[in-house]
Amino acid sequence: MIKGISIMARLLNFVNFGEGKASEYDVARMIVKHYHEIPQLTIYELADLCFVSASTITRFVRKLGYASYKDFKDEIASTLAIDVDYDKKVVNAKETDLQSIFQTYTQNVIENIQFTYENIDYRQMERIAEMLHDASSIAFFGLEYANYAGLHFQNKMSSFNRFVQIGTSDEKQLELAQSLSQDSLAIVVSLEGSFFYHHEDIMNTLVKNRCKIVSITMLRVGKVLQFSDEVIHINKMNNSTEGRITIMYFLELLIMNYYIRYGSNRIS
């Protein structure tokens, strides 16, 4: 069973990043297209919809991490029934509540960014820029949104000739951790600590390989402190995903920090 990355994100990895065989791309694309219908479909009906055999569907769901097609369907059904991204005020809101909901969300975003800005440790920023500069390899770890933000960080750091590796699945993240050495830098983003708790295997591998670890989180106590060489605290709250905005904000600060300290061909 998949521990950290959601079933939809896993399916989209096949669609967006060309994971696996062409037939797996086709199956993933069709499942995404008919996602809400999957809990009502038998394995044979889905196979017909995808123009493949039932055994192909079985192999595909096992590759996703599910023991059976039933487990796969049940997982999709659970994502349709439960919304964990938002607090109760948003989940129960009506159209007439939109203005107040948007106002609260925006204010929370502003407070998060202001809190993060006011708590910047500039000596720490210097140390992290040096780590990014000196590392033999750099890897970025996180769950879904963190990885999406990591793609932007990867893109911008490539402009400075610093290649940042990202794993798009649990298995690939573990393989990536296993490939790193004591001269490597791992950046781990997990606001509420889910990554640290769901992926102790990855964190233990990073520690075993003696990688430098920089963690970006809201946590003030717990395992993150045991694992990390540097802990960057961001956000006051993350009630309805507002914490995600601060992830991108802080990654932009890291990019600017690196550019100012090490960027080449700058105009003085």
C-alpha positions as semicolon CSV with decimal commas, in nm:
position;residue;x (nm);y (nm);z (nm)
1;M;0,000;0,000;0,000
2;I;0,122;0,349;-0,082
3;K;0,234;0,530;0,232
4;G;0,277;0,891;0,138
5;I;0,201;0,981;-0,221
6;S;-0,172;0,972;-0,303
7;I;-0,323;0,742;-0,560
8;M;-0,408;1,033;-0,791
9;A;-0,053;1,169;-0,776
10;R;0,081;0,821;-0,849
11;L;-0,148;0,786;-1,152
12;L;-0,048;1,130;-1,278
13;N;0,318;1,032;-1,256
14;F;0,248;0,770;-1,521
15;V;0,057;1,022;-1,733
16;N;0,285;1,325;-1,696
17;F;0,630;1,170;-1,663
18;G;0,598;0,865;-1,885
19;E;0,663;0,611;-1,612
20;G;0,648;0,248;-1,717
21;K;0,532;0,099;-2,046
22;A;0,306;0,257;-2,306
23;S;0,020;0,030;-2,198
24;E;0,059;0,154;-1,839
25;Y;0,039;0,513;-1,959
26;D;-0,284;0,431;-2,142
27;V;-0,434;0,255;-1,840
28;A;-0,337;0,539;-1,603
29;R;-0,477;0,801;-1,840
30;M;-0,808;0,617;-1,871
31;I;-0,836;0,569;-1,493
32;V;-0,776;0,941;-1,434
33;K;-1,032;1,027;-1,701
34;H;-1,294;0,800;-1,539
35;Y;-1,170;0,832;-1,180
36;H;-1,512;0,882;-1,019
37;E;-1,651;0,578;-1,198
38;I;-1,378;0,331;-1,095
39;P;-1,539;0,218;-0,763
40;Q;-1,842;0,094;-0,961
41;L;-1,645;-0,085;-1,233
42;T;-1,542;-0,449;-1,229
43;I;-1,190;-0,534;-1,333
44;Y;-1,327;-0,664;-1,663
45;E;-1,521;-0,345;-1,731
46;L;-1,211;-0,135;-1,666
47;A;-1,004;-0,367;-1,887
48;D;-1,255;-0,321;-2,171
49;L;-1,250;0,056;-2,118
50;C;-0,870;0,054;-2,146
51;F;-0,859;-0,200;-2,433
52;V;-0,635;-0,431;-2,230
53;S;-0,675;-0,763;-2,052
54;A;-0,785;-0,804;-1,691
55;S;-0,439;-0,945;-1,611
56;T;-0,285;-0,617;-1,734
57;I;-0,506;-0,427;-1,489
58;T;-0,401;-0,663;-1,209
59;R;-0,032;-0,608;-1,284
60;F;-0,086;-0,233;-1,301
61;V;-0,259;-0,201;-0,964
62;R;0,009;-0,419;-0,805
63;K;0,274;-0,189;-0,949
64;L;0,088;0,097;-0,782
65;G;0,127;-0,086;-0,452
66;Y;-0,211;-0,256;-0,408
67;A;-0,256;-0,625;-0,337
68;S;-0,575;-0,652;-0,540
69;Y;-0,808;-0,462;-0,769
70;K;-1,058;-0,444;-0,481
71;D;-0,804;-0,268;-0,260
72;F;-0,734;-0,030;-0,547
73;K;-1,106;0,047;-0,592
74;D;-1,158;0,089;-0,219
75;E;-0,872;0,340;-0,202
76;I;-1,023;0,547;-0,483
77;A;-1,365;0,532;-0,316
78;S;-1,215;0,662;0,009
79;T;-1,065;0,963;-0,169
80;L;-1,407;1,049;-0,310
81;A;-1,574;1,030;0,030
82;I;-1,324;1,222;0,243
83;D;-1,169;1,565;0,192
84;V;-0,876;1,620;0,427
85;D;-0,728;1,933;0,269
86;Y;-0,962;2,188;0,426
87;D;-1,093;2,266;0,772
88;K;-1,462;2,232;0,861
89;K;-1,543;2,596;0,783
90;V;-1,440;2,542;0,422
91;V;-1,587;2,193;0,388
92;N;-1,925;2,314;0,515
93;A;-1,918;2,654;0,341
94;K;-2,188;2,779;0,107
95;E;-2,153;3,021;-0,184
96;T;-2,255;3,306;0,044
97;D;-1,953;3,228;0,263
98;L;-1,697;3,263;-0,015
99;Q;-1,591;3,619;0,063
100;S;-1,523;3,547;0,428
101;I;-1,351;3,216;0,344
102;F;-1,124;3,388;0,091
103;Q;-1,053;3,671;0,335
104;T;-0,953;3,432;0,613
105;Y;-0,740;3,222;0,380
106;T;-0,561;3,529;0,241
107;Q;-0,496;3,667;0,588
108;N;-0,354;3,332;0,699
109;V;-0,124;3,325;0,394
110;I;0,001;3,674;0,475
111;E;0,058;3,584;0,842
112;N;0,247;3,269;0,743
113;I;0,476;3,458;0,507
114;Q;0,532;3,738;0,758
115;F;0,611;3,485;1,032
116;T;0,855;3,304;0,806
117;Y;1,025;3,627;0,698
118;E;1,061;3,752;1,056
119;N;1,223;3,426;1,164
120;I;1,487;3,402;0,892
121;D;1,828;3,308;1,033
122;Y;2,075;3,470;0,794
123;R;2,371;3,273;0,925
124;Q;2,171;2,959;0,856
125;M;2,096;3,085;0,505
126;E;2,470;3,129;0,452
127;R;2,536;2,773;0,570
128;I;2,267;2,631;0,343
129;A;2,398;2,820;0,040
130;E;2,742;2,676;0,113
131;M;2,592;2,325;0,138
132;L;2,418;2,370;-0,198
133;H;2,741;2,495;-0,352
134;D;2,971;2,226;-0,213
135;A;2,749;1,915;-0,233
136;S;2,855;1,646;-0,480
137;S;2,485;1,579;-0,538
138;I;2,158;1,735;-0,423
139;A;1,825;1,559;-0,374
140;F;1,481;1,695;-0,289
141;F;1,230;1,491;-0,086
142;G;0,867;1,550;0,006
143;L;0,510;1,447;-0,052
144;E;0,290;1,570;-0,334
145;Y;0,279;1,949;-0,325
146;A;0,631;1,971;-0,189
147;N;0,753;1,773;-0,489
148;Y;0,564;2,000;-0,728
149;A;0,734;2,301;-0,569
150;G;1,059;2,104;-0,583
151;L;1,033;2,086;-0,962
152;H;1,052;2,466;-0,970
153;F;1,349;2,461;-0,733
154;Q;1,514;2,199;-0,956
155;N;1,456;2,415;-1,264
156;K;1,601;2,732;-1,115
157;M;1,900;2,565;-0,949
158;S;1,989;2,407;-1,284
159;S;2,054;2,762;-1,407
160;F;2,339;2,774;-1,153
161;N;2,476;2,438;-1,272
162;R;2,337;2,269;-0,960
163;F;2,133;1,961;-1,056
164;V;1,867;1,870;-0,799
165;Q;1,731;1,515;-0,817
166;I;1,366;1,443;-0,734
167;G;1,193;1,107;-0,688
168;T;0,835;1,098;-0,814
169;S;0,724;0,793;-0,616
170;D;0,795;0,632;-0,279
171;E;1,013;0,369;-0,444
172;K;1,211;0,622;-0,647
173;Q;1,265;0,841;-0,344
174;L;1,406;0,544;-0,154
175;E;1,631;0,454;-0,449
176;L;1,744;0,815;-0,462
177;A;1,826;0,816;-0,090
178;Q;2,024;0,494;-0,132
179;S;2,231;0,653;-0,410
180;L;2,350;0,945;-0,199
181;S;2,676;0,970;-0,009
182;Q;2,829;1,170;0,276
183;D;2,911;1,449;0,031
184;S;2,544;1,479;-0,072
185;L;2,277;1,722;0,043
186;A;1,915;1,619;0,100
187;I;1,644;1,885;0,126
188;V;1,330;1,749;0,291
189;V;1,006;1,950;0,292
190;S;0,729;1,833;0,524
191;L;0,516;2,098;0,692
192;E;0,340;1,884;0,950
193;G;0,592;1,600;0,955
194;S;0,408;1,336;0,752
195;F;0,713;1,260;0,542
196;F;0,935;1,199;0,846
197;Y;0,688;0,957;1,000
198;H;0,571;0,775;0,687
199;H;0,920;0,745;0,540
200;E;1,149;0,652;0,824
201;D;1,317;0,411;0,581
202;I;1,421;0,702;0,361
203;M;1,530;0,921;0,652
204;N;1,724;0,636;0,812
205;T;1,895;0,571;0,478
206;L;1,998;0,937;0,450
207;V;2,137;0,928;0,803
208;K;2,314;0,597;0,742
209;N;2,477;0,742;0,428
210;R;2,582;1,046;0,636
211;C;2,417;1,293;0,400
212;K;2,371;1,651;0,506
213;I;1,999;1,700;0,569
214;V;1,812;2,032;0,556
215;S;1,449;2,006;0,670
216;I;1,182;2,267;0,600
217;T;0,890;2,222;0,838
218;M;0,648;2,364;1,094
219;L;0,759;2,109;1,355
220;R;0,945;2,227;1,663
221;V;0,988;1,887;1,826
222;G;1,010;1,524;1,721
223;K;1,202;1,310;1,477
224;V;1,283;1,596;1,241
225;L;1,532;1,726;1,499
226;Q;1,701;1,387;1,521
227;F;1,739;1,351;1,146
228;S;1,841;1,703;1,041
229;D;2,161;1,904;1,027
230;E;1,959;2,220;0,967
231;V;1,590;2,277;1,045
232;I;1,412;2,573;0,885
233;H;1,085;2,664;1,054
234;I;0,817;2,814;0,831
235;N;0,444;2,890;0,881
236;K;0,221;2,956;1,178
237;M;-0,070;2,750;1,046
238;N;-0,179;2,507;0,779
239;N;-0,552;2,470;0,839
240;S;-0,667;2,477;0,477
241;T;-0,352;2,435;0,266
242;E;-0,237;2,795;0,321
243;G;0,098;2,656;0,435
244;R;0,169;2,540;0,083
245;I;0,207;2,897;-0,037
246;T;0,491;2,951;0,209
247;I;0,678;2,650;0,073
248;M;0,710;2,819;-0,264
249;Y;0,786;3,153;-0,098
250;F;1,072;3,006;0,103
251;L;1,214;2,809;-0,189
252;E;1,228;3,141;-0,379
253;L;1,426;3,284;-0,088
254;L;1,669;2,991;-0,107
255;I;1,709;3,048;-0,481
256;M;1,772;3,421;-0,432
257;N;2,007;3,346;-0,144
258;Y;2,213;3,113;-0,363
259;Y;2,210;3,351;-0,659
260;I;2,334;3,647;-0,455
261;R;2,611;3,444;-0,293
262;Y;2,721;3,220;-0,583
263;G;2,541;3,321;-0,904
264;S;2,777;3,371;-1,197
265;N;2,779;3,642;-1,464
266;R;2,609;3,891;-1,234
267;I;2,607;4,259;-1,319
268;S;2,778;4,448;-1,038
